[in-house]
Amino acid sequence: MHAFVIDAPGTTAYREVPDPAPGRGEVLIRVAAAGLCGTDLHIYRGEYEAQYPVIPGHEFAGTIAALGEDVEDLSLGQRVAADPNVFCGRCTYCRREMHNQCLNLRAIGVTTDGAFAEYVLVPREVVYPIGNLPFEQAAFIEPLSCVVYAMQRARPNPGDRVLLFGAGPMGCLLTQLLARSGAAQLVVVDRLPDRLALAESLGASDTVLAGQDHEARLHALAPGGYDFVIDATGVPAVVEGAFSYLAPRATMFVFGVCPAGARISIEPYQVFRNDWRIVGSFALCYTFQESVRLLRQGVVRVEPLVSHRLPLAEAGAALTSVQQDPHRMKVLVIP
C-alpha cells in the first residue's frame, strides 16, 4: 500500500510499504479520512515521544477491510473509527482506571503505524462503530474525545468567567462545549481574525485579537480576573502569561501540547495565596462513545473547522507548506 512515513524528525517520504494483515484480535481498516493533529507536527519536529520510522495519523475513520481470528462482533465493510490509545489493562494505573497513564501505553500513529496510509491495523478493543456518521465528521471523534476528557478533568462551573487562549481546531471544539457548560462569559484570544470570527459563531461571548493592547482589553472584560483560564495554543510563553488573568480560587488549565522540555516561570506563593488550581489533561480516557453521541446529535459542529482536504500523496504538505496558510484550520488527508 501507499503511505506517508516520518523516517526521522524532519525527514519524510511518500512510498509503498508492505500491506498490513490482521492477526488474532486485530482489525484492518481502509482509511476514508484522517485528520492532522498538532501532535503530528511535534512528531515531525522530534518534540514528542514517537518511535521512528512511523506512519503518523491518529484521528481517522474508515471501513473494515479484513478481520483477524476471534473478531466476531464486527463485519466487513462496517463503518468505524478507532481510539488510537492502546492500554495494557494490567499495570497499576490501568487497574485504577487511569488508562491514559498506562505504563505500557501504545499509540497508533505515534508508537505504531497510523492512518496516513491506505490501511491501518488496530486491535479490536479500540474499534467503535459509527453508523452513518460521515467520515469527515468521524475523523473528529478522537480530538473531540480529548476535549470531552478535558472537560471531565477540569470541571468548569456554570456561571464561570472563562478565558481561552487559542481558536484553532481544538480551541473551537473547546469553545462549543464551554459555551454549553453554562459559562457566563467566554472570552477567546487568537492572533488571527478569521479564527476569532469562527469562535464567535460557535459560542464565544467576546473575542480579542492578540497584539500590543490585548492584555488591557482582557483585564477590562473581567476586572476581577477569570475563574477558568485555558491554554489551547501549546506555546509556553502564552501559558506563562495566562496566570496573570486568574481570579482567586481560579483554575489554570493546561490543554495545549507544549514541546517536551519547555519551561515556564511562575510564583509559587501566588498559587498558595490565591487558592489556584492547576490542571493538566493528556489525550483521552474512554470518552469516544460520548464524542460519537455529540457528533451524531449535532451538539458539536465540525464542518466549519475543515480548511484543507489533501490526497495522501500530498500529506507532506500538511506538515510544511500548509502550515504557512493563515486560513488553516483542520487539515484532512483523504487516502
Beta strands, then each sheet from edge to edge (+ up, - down):
strand 1: 2-8
strand 2: 11-16
strand 3: 26-35
strand 4: 59-67
strand 5: 79-82
strand 6: 85-86
strand 7: 106-107
strand 8: 119-123
strand 9: 127-129
strand 10: 161-165
strand 11: 185-190
strand 12: 206-209
strand 13: 226-231
strand 14: 246-254
strand 15: 277-280
strand 16: 306-311
strand 17: 330-334
sheet 1: 1+ 2-
sheet 2: 8+ 3- 4+ 5- 9+
sheet 3: 8+ 3- 17+ 16+
sheet 4: 6+ 7-
sheet 5: 12+ 11+ 10+ 13+ 14+ 15+
end
